[in-house]
Amino acid sequence: MAIQFKTYNDLPRWLTALIEVFLCSGVPTQFSLGIILVLMGWSPTDPDGSLSLVYVCTLALTDMVLLIGLMIWLMRLHGESISKLWLGSRSIVAEVFLGLLWIPLLLLAVATLLYIIRTMIPELHNVIENPLEQLLHTTGGAIAFGFIAVLAGGVREELQRAFLLNRFEQHLGGPVIGVVLISIGFGLGHLVQGWDAVLTTGMMGLFWAVMYLRRRSSVAPIVSHAGFNALGIIRSVLMSQ
């Protein structure tokens, strides 16, 4: 006799976790929103062929709201504590301070790693000019993209990382598998910036994943990630002048 499932919560927990990892991976939401924006007449590029700042910002912010809302809805559906997953039980002030402490160390680590990669394996530096840096050529563009990098990058990605890690830890083989797969996916999400960026961002994703698992709070990863992104944009703007 066939097994019948009346509700979503009646499905095997590993299957719902797998579905939720896919839905909250960012791939289906960004792909769907991208198609919708194009159908509405929004072009991903400007007439000169460069990335459209309006399109990128709209896509990133809309995806952030949709994805965070989706994760909250799924956690409530399963009766899970949102604050426990994302804030934990540690002092928020202490976690903010820890995140700030890690920003200069991350900048140094990434600069060192990039230097090693480009010295020993220069062919991995296959994108000479980061296409996202085209958005920083004006003051308004730099401010807008900085806002996106902090919110859609630092905040959304760390909340997303915690949610996905929870699903792997509880139902999909454990935290180690989750850390590895999520970090690989995080790195590949930056492929447009080159293979050297894939490696460095993948390592950063691994660091933030381990930080979350040790702290059980997204606050420190959010602060360090957002601060890293913000300083990276400031550096790019200063170098372009």
Summary of the structure (lengths in Angstrom):
residues: 241
radius of gyration: 18.9
end to end distance: 70.7
largest distance: 70.7
contacts: 740
relative contact order: 0.14
helix: 78%
strand: 1%
